[in-house]
C-alpha cells in the first residue's frame, strides 16, 4: 500500500495513492482530486507530483491522471477525452493524444 502525504491549507494527512483520481495545476498550486471527496488544494507544483507519482499519466500540461481510474477514451469534435470512473471526462492535449493512447492502450489511432 503506497501512500503520499497531502499537506493542504487546513490539514495534513496521508492518503493511499490508489484514491487519487487526478491532479490539476493552478500555477504553483495543485488541486488533488480524491475519489469520493472534495479536491484538496496543495502548495506544490504539478511537476513535484509527477515526480512523486511516476505511474500517473500526463494528459495535458496541467493535468496528471491515475491510470487505475481510467475506464476508456473517446473522440469528440477532433479532441480526445479520457473517461474516468465517476462519469468524469478530461481533455487530452493534442500534443499528448498519441502518446497517451500508446502508453495506456498500446494503440496509435
N, C-alpha and C positions, 0 to 999 in steps of 0.2 A: 504494500500500500504506500504509494508515493504521495507526499503532501508538500504544500507550499505555504509559506506564511503570508497572509494578507494583512497589511497594515493600512487600514482605512483612516479617514479623517477622524472617526469617532471610536474606532475599535481596532483590536489586533487579534487575529485568530489563525489557526492552521486549518486548511481545508484539503481534502483529497483532490488530487489533480483531475480525477475522473468526473468530478462535479462541475468543473469549469467547462462551460459550453464554448465561449469565445471571449476575446478581448478586443476592445476598440480604443484606438488612440484619440486623445484630445490634447494636443500639444505635448507638454511634459507630463501629462497625466494619462491614466488608462482606466477605462471602465472595464471591470471584470464581471462577466455575466455568469452567474452560477445557476445551476438547474433548480427551478422552483423558488428562486429568491430574487430580490431586487438587486440591480447591479451595484457593485462596490467601487467607489472612486478611489484610485490609488495614486500617490505622488511618485510614480515610477513610469518611465517611458516604455513604449511597446517593445522597443529593441531589448530592453532588460528582460521583459517577459519572454521574448523569443529565445534569449539565451538560457533562461531557466526552464523553458518548455520546448525542448528540441523536437519533440514529436508532433507539435502543432504545425498547422499548415498556414503559410502566409498567403491569403487570397487577395489582398489589397495592401497598399502602402500603410493603411491604418487599421487593418483587421487581421487577427490571428485566430484560427479556428481549431478546436479539438476534434481530430478525425473520428473519435469514438461517438460523437454526436451527429455526424453527417449521415443522412439517410439516402442522399442522392443529389443530383443536379439537374437543371433544366435550362433550356434556352428561352429567352423572352425578348423579342424585338432586337435581336442581334447581340444581346448580353447573356452572360452565363450567370445563373443564380445557384448558390449552394443551398440545399434544403437541409435544415436541421430538425432534430426531434423537437416536439413542441410547436410544430407548424410555423417555424421561422424560416425566412429565406434571406440570404445575404448576397450582395453583388460581388462577383469576382471581377477584378480589373481585367481589361482586355490583354494587357501585357502578361498577366499571370494565368490566363484561362487554360492555355495548352499545358503548361507546367502543372497546373492544378489537376487536370484530368489524368495526366501521366502519373503523377505522384500518388493519387488516390485510387484510380481505377485501371491504370496501365493501358490507357487508350488515348488516341490523338484526335478524335473527331467529336 
